[in-house]
Amino acid sequence: MANIIKIKGKPIGIFGLELALNKVRTLMKEEGLDAKEGARKLLEIIQRKNYIPSSVRSDYLEALELLLKEESDVKGQQEQGPLTVRILGPGCIGCNRIEELVLQIMSEKAIAADIYHVTDRDEIHRYGVEKTPALMIGDKLVSSGKIPSKAEIELWLTQS
């Protein structure tokens, strides 16, 4: 997902939108929030890192609510989207080892997934990761600061 939303038809970049969406999705599930309440929470989170003029606050709320509604409609139509695996790290030996293990397990178990190796430090930080190498499966950070064993990765991949 890109960190861009449309406000009155114009694309606006939002720093940390994907991470904020992950937090709000979790809140919506746990607390049973609707899209309108979720949009308010989402706006609270993104305002910490982005300047949002008070004159267009309602436009942002509307766009964020629409984003959450579209997302839930798409999830309702699809049984399950493709699995996403992100290896987060600067391209060190540990990161490369995790990538090799993930690819090996996916090949052995015939698991289909989109794999991304995120090396940009700013983007890694947007995911809330402080220690690398890190591994995200779906929207969940499963490992950070160490190289997980093959058995651990296999378990995480098969459970997702």
Order of alpha helices (4+ residues) and beta strands (2+ residues): beta-beta-alpha-alpha-alpha-beta-alpha-beta-alpha-beta-beta-alpha
